[in-house]
Amino acid sequence: MLTTLGVARGVALLAVLALVAAACGPAPDEDDPDDVADEDAAFTWAVTGADGPTHEAVADLWNEENPDQQVDLELLSPEADDQRQAMFNDQVTGAGEYDVLGLDVIWTGEFAEAGFIENLDDMRDAVDGYSIPGTVESAEWQGELWAVPYVTGFGFLYYRTDLVDEPPETWEDLYDTVLEVQEDNPDIDGYVGQGDTYEGFVVNYLEYLWSAGGEVFDEEQSASLLLEGDHAERAITFMQDAFEEGVFASDFNTMVEDDARLAFQAGDAIFMRNWPYAYPLALEDDDDDPSDVVGDFDIAPLPTFEGTDADTISTLGGLNNAVSTLSENQDVAREFVEWAATDREVQEILAEMQPPPTAQWVYDEYEDFLDEDLHPIYEVLEQVQEEGRARPPVPGYNSFSLAVQENLHAVYAEGADPGPALETVHEAAEDALVEEIDPDEEAEELDDAVDEEADE
């Protein structure tokens, strides 16, 4: 996720260029009817390629029920940064190829402020009291609904039951447990998670910050509280110490979700922070995606720091569906986003295939229709929902995120001084509250960058 101001604007434009150059893989095969866009489709739904089979199942169900209003599913890159750039590029260039936008929960404020998505506050009655409250909040900006909850997710602690008797309740306990286990198992990594320089690292850092008692903004989202107290420093120095002492895996600083999952599945780590999707994969020991921890792992809520009130803190993930202001098919697009949030069969598909749905009833009734192997996911989700925290969907969140990545990653991974780094992130948080996007200016700069790249 990239910024739109200053030097960071140039980074964003280069990301778009890279996306264009890569073209998201090979061109469609025009001789294969399954590999080209449906010319008869009534509207197009752009959503992450991660969890592609799940989105395909949802799209297939819609098309079965709506033969005269077919949806064309456009699976974007699995990486959130590239997804945002594809949708952002569609908007600033005026292409309007996407009718429904599957937005990461942190993009609500930015896309609403930029005028990229329609106000959906008239759908509030459909989701209030039906969807998990935190997911509805993630779809709001300035008290109004700009998207509709679709799928959600919270961070879990995965742990090896053959090495650990009970999951740790504090980060300090986890730290000490790793060192104790490694005394008898020196070749095993302690903790794996999302430590590379990307949004996943920001998610992990915010969980440490919040579980230490810190906040990014005040309740009105009018000022940064990052430097209030020592919470922010406590969080990043814990990461720094854990990396230096080998509590974190030696390659934690380059890990994304699946790197962590594969390491844990291979039996190479004691603990892992990851999303629910990793649980069913670690249960299956097949040739294509082998798991060496079948029967030897479990999941639990994430720990907090000693001396804080919360029992657990997890960052809320997931996607909300929004309607593009450029769409020429807004009526059916609006119908689709409400249907995807409230149709019972859709919720059952999501519950079975992952990521988890946002419908509250699923968490009350999952034992009635879900395979027993998946019950532990929903048992933990029930525990963490109330303490789940949404990343602040402020207009300049991407600028803030990039500042965290560029500055705090170096603190834990390279031993940089946390003081100046946190001051820079604090300033970025303040700027994120007032940052504005000028789509015309962005489009002009994008065109210039494309021309410059072509000349080179």
Rosetta blueprint (number, residue, H / E / L):
1 M L
2 L L
3 T L
4 T L
5 L L
6 G H
7 V H
8 A H
9 R H
10 G H
11 V H
12 A H
13 L H
14 L H
15 A H
16 V H
17 L H
18 A H
19 L H
20 V H
21 A H
22 A H
23 A L
24 C L
25 G L
26 P L
27 A L
28 P L
29 D L
30 E L
31 D L
32 D L
33 P H
34 D H
35 D H
36 V L
37 A L
38 D L
39 E L
40 D L
41 A L
42 A L
43 F E
44 T E
45 W E
46 A E
47 V E
48 T E
49 G L
50 A L
51 D L
52 G H
53 P H
54 T H
55 H H
56 E H
57 A H
58 V H
59 A H
60 D H
61 L H
62 W H
63 N H
64 E H
65 E H
66 N L
67 P L
68 D L
69 Q L
70 Q L
71 V E
72 D E
73 L E
74 E E
75 L E
76 L E
77 S L
78 P L
79 E L
80 A H
81 D H
82 D H
83 Q H
84 R H
85 Q H
86 A H
87 M H
88 F H
89 N H
90 D H
91 Q H
92 V H
93 T L
94 G L
95 A L
96 G L
97 E L
98 Y L
99 D L
100 V E
101 L E
102 G E
103 L E
104 D E
105 V H
106 I H
107 W H
108 T H
109 G H
110 E H
111 F H
112 A H
113 E H
114 A L
115 G L
116 F L
117 I E
118 E L
119 N L
120 L L
121 D H
122 D H
123 M H
124 R H
125 D H
126 A H
127 V H
128 D L
129 G L
130 Y L
131 S E
132 I L
133 P H
134 G H
135 T H
136 V H
137 E H
138 S H
139 A L
140 E E
141 W E
142 Q L
143 G L
144 E E
145 L E
146 W L
147 A L
148 V E
149 P E
150 Y E
151 V E
152 T E
153 G E
154 F E
155 G L
156 F E
157 L E
158 Y E
159 Y E
160 R E
161 T L
162 D L
163 L L
164 V L
165 D L
166 E L
167 P L
168 P L
169 E L
170 T E
171 W H
172 E H
173 D H
174 L H
175 Y H
176 D H
177 T H
178 V H
179 L H
180 E H
181 V H
182 Q H
183 E H
184 D H
185 N L
186 P L
187 D L
188 I L
189 D E
190 G E
191 Y E
192 V E
193 G L
194 Q L
195 G L
196 D L
197 T L
198 Y L
199 E H
200 G H
201 F H
202 V H
203 V H
204 N H
205 Y H
206 L H
207 E H
208 Y H
209 L H
210 W H
211 S H
212 A L
213 G L
214 G L
215 E L
216 V L
217 F E
218 D L
219 E L
220 E L
221 Q L
222 S L
223 A L
224 S E
225 L L
226 L L
227 L L
228 E L
229 G L
230 D L
231 H H
232 A H
233 E H
234 R H
235 A H
236 I H
237 T H
238 F H
239 M H
240 Q H
241 D H
242 A H
243 F H
244 E H
245 E L
246 G L
247 V L
248 F E
249 A L
250 S L
251 D L
252 F H
253 N H
254 T H
255 M L
256 V L
257 E H
258 D H
259 D H
260 A H
261 R H
262 L H
263 A H
264 F H
265 Q H
266 A L
267 G L
268 D L
269 A E
270 I E
271 F E
272 M E
273 R E
274 N E
275 W L
276 P L
277 Y L
278 A H
279 Y H
280 P H
281 L H
282 A H
283 L H
284 E L
285 D L
286 D L
287 D L
288 D L
289 D L
290 P L
291 S L
292 D L
293 V L
294 V L
295 G L
296 D L
297 F E
298 D E
299 I E
300 A E
301 P L
302 L L
303 P L
304 T E
305 F L
306 E L
307 G L
308 T L
309 D L
310 A L
311 D L
312 T L
313 I L
314 S E
315 T E
316 L E
317 G E
318 G E
319 L E
320 N E
321 N E
322 A E
323 V E
324 S E
325 T L
326 L L
327 S L
328 E L
329 N L
330 Q H
331 D H
332 V H
333 A H
334 R H
335 E H
336 F H
337 V H
338 E H
339 W H
340 A H
341 A H
342 T H
343 D L
344 R H
345 E H
346 V H
347 Q H
348 E H
349 I H
350 L H
351 A H
352 E H
353 M H
354 Q L
355 P L
356 P L
357 P E
358 T L
359 A E
360 Q H
361 W H
362 V H
363 Y H
364 D H
365 E H
366 Y H
367 E H
368 D H
369 F H
370 L L
371 D L
372 E H
373 D H
374 L H
375 H H
376 P H
377 I H
378 Y H
379 E H
380 V H
381 L H
382 E H
383 Q H
384 V H
385 Q H
386 E H
387 E H
388 G E
389 R E
390 A E
391 R L
392 P L
393 P L
394 V L
395 P L
396 G L
397 Y H
398 N H
399 S H
400 F H
401 S H
402 L H
403 A H
404 V H
405 Q H
406 E H
407 N H
408 L H
409 H H
410 A H
411 V H
412 Y H
413 A H
414 E H
415 G L
416 A L
417 D L
418 P H
419 G H
420 P H
421 A H
422 L H
423 E H
424 T H
425 V H
426 H H
427 E H
428 A H
429 A H
430 E H
431 D H
432 A H
433 L L
434 V L
435 E L
436 E L
437 I L
438 D L
439 P H
440 D H
441 E H
442 E H
443 A H
444 E H
445 E H
446 L H
447 D H
448 D H
449 A H
450 V H
451 D H
452 E H
453 E H
454 A H
455 D H
456 E L
